[in-house]
Amino acid sequence: MSLPHAILTALLEKPSSGLELTRRFDRSIGYFWSATHQQIYRELGKLEADGFIRALPSQQPARGQKKSYEVLPAGHAELARWTAASQDPKPHRDTLLLRMRAAAVVGTRGIRADLERHLDLHRRQLAEYEEIEKRDFPADRDSPRDRLQHLVLRAGIDLETFWTQWLTRALEEFAELPQDEGQSR
């Protein structure tokens, strides 16, 4: 149910075409709520059919022209309703953690290299988030909107910091394990 709300949020920030939305998802919202281009276009159709958004009138003939969308009052009300509603946290599911648990009983072959790869990926993502923070959130930018958006970015920074620290610790543990520790008992 959250993809339509992510799209409504993006459109309230700035009316956009489907292509512009997919690009914005790739650069911002997609860091914490990903969607394929097909999912976005499909959801735009549903939101329009439900009366939450509408295509903006085009200055030129519609054939071949990209549609830009804006949020209607019903869409704004739906987003406000959803934002105010209580939601329980979702259980964390992570295949790497499950694979680590499995390695305890079948052996660790291949896991160390993947831990190193994950550490590299998380370090790169952390560096990207820190660059976004430096570029987009200088100290003098503290409107309520900016502060909330910065909080979302800080969540990403904190998560990436957690993963880089945890993976570093995991690799230190692996260095102390005998080769292929954890074979079937």
C-alpha positions in Angstrom: 0.0 0.0 0.0 3.0 2.4 0.4 3.9 2.8 -3.3 0.8 5.0 -4.0 1.7 7.1 -1.0 5.3 7.5 -2.1 4.0 8.7 -5.5 1.5 11.1 -3.9 4.3 12.5 -1.8 6.6 13.0 -4.8 3.8 14.6 -6.8 2.9 17.0 -3.9 6.6 18.0 -3.8 6.5 18.7 -7.5 3.9 17.8 -10.2 5.7 15.5 -12.6 5.4 13.2 -15.6 5.8 9.4 -15.2 9.4 9.6 -16.6 10.3 12.5 -14.2 8.9 10.5 -11.3 10.9 7.4 -12.2 14.0 9.5 -12.3 13.2 11.1 -9.0 12.6 7.6 -7.5 16.1 6.6 -8.8 17.7 9.7 -7.1 15.8 10.1 -3.8 12.7 8.2 -2.7 14.1 5.0 -4.2 16.8 5.0 -1.5 14.2 3.9 1.0 11.2 2.8 -1.2 12.1 1.3 -4.5 9.8 0.7 -7.4 10.3 -0.3 -11.0 9.3 2.1 -13.8 6.5 -0.3 -14.7 5.2 -0.3 -11.1 5.2 3.5 -11.1 3.3 3.8 -14.4 0.8 1.2 -13.4 0.2 3.0 -10.0 -0.2 6.4 -11.8 -3.1 4.8 -13.8 -4.7 3.5 -10.6 -4.3 6.8 -8.7 -5.8 8.6 -11.6 -8.7 6.2 -11.9 -9.3 6.5 -8.1 -9.5 10.3 -8.4 -6.4 11.0 -6.4 -4.4 12.6 -9.2 -5.1 14.0 -12.6 -3.1 14.6 -15.8 -2.4 18.3 -16.2 -3.9 19.9 -19.3 -1.4 19.8 -22.1 -0.5 22.9 -24.2 0.0 20.8 -27.3 -1.8 17.8 -28.8 -1.7 14.8 -26.5 -0.4 12.2 -29.0 3.1 11.4 -28.1 3.2 14.1 -25.4 4.2 13.1 -21.9 1.5 13.6 -19.3 2.3 15.5 -16.1 0.3 14.7 -13.0 -0.8 16.7 -10.0 -2.4 15.6 -6.8 -6.1 16.3 -6.3 -7.8 17.2 -3.0 -8.8 13.5 -2.5 -5.2 12.4 -3.0 -4.0 15.0 -0.5 -6.6 13.8 2.0 -5.6 10.2 1.4 -1.9 10.9 2.0 -2.7 12.9 5.2 -4.9 10.0 6.4 -2.2 7.5 5.7 0.5 9.7 7.3 -1.5 10.1 10.5 -2.4 6.4 10.8 -0.5 4.2 13.2 1.6 1.4 11.7 3.6 -1.3 13.5 7.3 -1.8 12.4 7.8 -4.6 9.9 9.9 -7.6 10.9 13.4 -7.3 9.5 14.2 -9.8 6.8 17.7 -10.1 5.5 19.1 -12.9 3.4 22.7 -12.2 4.5 21.8 -12.7 8.2 19.9 -15.9 7.3 22.9 -17.1 5.2 25.2 -16.5 8.2 22.9 -18.6 10.4 23.0 -21.3 7.8 26.8 -21.1 7.6 26.9 -22.1 11.2 25.6 -25.5 10.3 26.8 -26.1 6.7 30.1 -24.2 6.6 31.3 -20.8 5.8 32.6 -21.3 2.3 31.9 -18.2 0.2 30.5 -16.1 3.0 33.6 -14.1 3.8 34.0 -12.8 0.2 30.3 -11.8 0.2 30.7 -10.0 3.6 33.6 -8.1 2.1 31.5 -7.2 -1.0 28.6 -6.1 1.2 31.0 -4.0 3.3 32.2 -2.3 0.2 28.7 -1.6 -1.0 27.6 -0.2 2.3 30.7 2.0 2.5 29.9 3.4 -0.9 26.2 4.0 0.0 27.3 5.7 3.2 29.7 8.0 1.3 26.9 8.9 -1.2 24.5 9.7 1.6 27.1 11.8 3.4 27.7 13.7 0.1 24.0 14.3 -0.3 23.9 15.6 3.3 26.8 18.0 2.7 25.3 19.2 -0.6 21.6 19.5 0.3 21.5 20.2 4.0 23.7 23.0 5.0 23.3 24.4 8.6 21.2 27.3 7.5 18.6 25.1 5.8 16.2 24.3 8.6 12.6 24.8 7.5 10.2 22.1 8.8 10.2 20.4 5.4 14.1 20.4 5.2 14.4 19.1 8.8 12.0 16.2 8.1 13.7 15.3 4.8 17.1 15.5 6.6 15.8 13.1 9.2 15.0 10.6 6.5 18.5 11.0 5.1 20.0 10.6 8.6 18.1 7.3 9.0 19.9 6.1 5.8 23.3 7.4 7.1 22.7 5.7 10.5 21.7 2.4 8.9 24.7 2.4 6.6 26.9 3.2 9.6 25.4 0.3 11.5 26.0 -2.1 8.5 29.6 -1.0 8.0 30.4 -1.4 11.7 28.6 -4.8 11.9 30.2 -6.1 8.7 33.6 -5.0 10.0 33.0 -6.9 13.2 31.7 -9.9 11.4 34.9 -10.0 9.2 37.0 -9.8 12.3 35.2 -12.8 13.8 35.7 -14.7 10.5 39.4 -14.0 10.7 39.4 -15.9 14.0 37.4 -18.9 12.8 39.1 -22.1 11.5 38.7 -22.6 7.7 35.1 -23.6 6.9 34.0 -23.6 10.6 30.5 -24.9 11.2 30.3 -28.0 9.0 27.2 -30.1 9.7 27.3 -31.3 13.2 
